[in-house]
C-alpha cells in the first residue's frame, strides 16, 4: 500500500496589479505524512522576484510532489482553481494536443509539463478549498507563502513544520481554530 500524504499548498503574489514593476511571489506547502498513529509534518517555501499567482501555484505543486521519495497516495489541497481544474479537467486535452490549446499557445506550458511529470508516480487526488475561509492548513500555507514573497527567501528543501506552534498562536491571538484537531488521523 502506498504511503498516505496530505499536501496543503498556497501561493502569494504581491502587487499583481502592477504593470510597471516586478510582482514578488512566494509558494509554500505543509506536507503531512500519516505514520502509525500520528502526522509527521514538514514545510516548504520558496520565492521569486517577479512572477504571478498561477506560476507560483504550478512551481509549488511540482516542488512539493518532487519531495516525495517514493510513489504515494496524495491528497493535494489548494485554493487555486487554476491548479486544481488544470490537473483534473484541462490537462488531458493539453497532452492530447501536444501541450497546446485550441486558441493557441498554452500559457505556462513548461510548468504544466513539469507538474505532470512530478505527479506521474503518485496517485493524486486534487481538492479545491476556498481561500481565506478558515481552513487552518490552507491558512498556514498562505502564511508561509506570503512571508516568502515578502522576505524573498526559501526553506531550501523540507524543514520541520511550524504548523502546531502557528496554530497555537492563532488560538491565543484570535481565538480561532479551537474546533480543529491537529492530531486526528486521516
Secondary structure as GFF3:
##gff-version 3
##sequence-region A 1 186
A	DSSP	beta_strand	3	13	.	.	.	ID=ss1
A	DSSP	beta_strand	25	35	.	.	.	ID=ss2
A	DSSP	beta_strand	38	48	.	.	.	ID=ss3
A	DSSP	alpha_helix	53	66	.	.	.	ID=ss4
A	DSSP	beta_strand	72	78	.	.	.	ID=ss5
A	DSSP	alpha_helix	81	85	.	.	.	ID=ss6
A	DSSP	pi_helix	86	90	.	.	.	ID=ss7
A	DSSP	alpha_helix	91	96	.	.	.	ID=ss8
A	DSSP	beta_strand	100	101	.	.	.	ID=ss9
A	DSSP	beta_strand	104	105	.	.	.	ID=ss10
A	DSSP	alpha_helix	109	120	.	.	.	ID=ss11
A	DSSP	beta_strand	123	128	.	.	.	ID=ss12
A	DSSP	alpha_helix	136	151	.	.	.	ID=ss13
A	DSSP	beta_strand	159	160	.	.	.	ID=ss14
A	DSSP	alpha_helix	163	174	.	.	.	ID=ss15
###
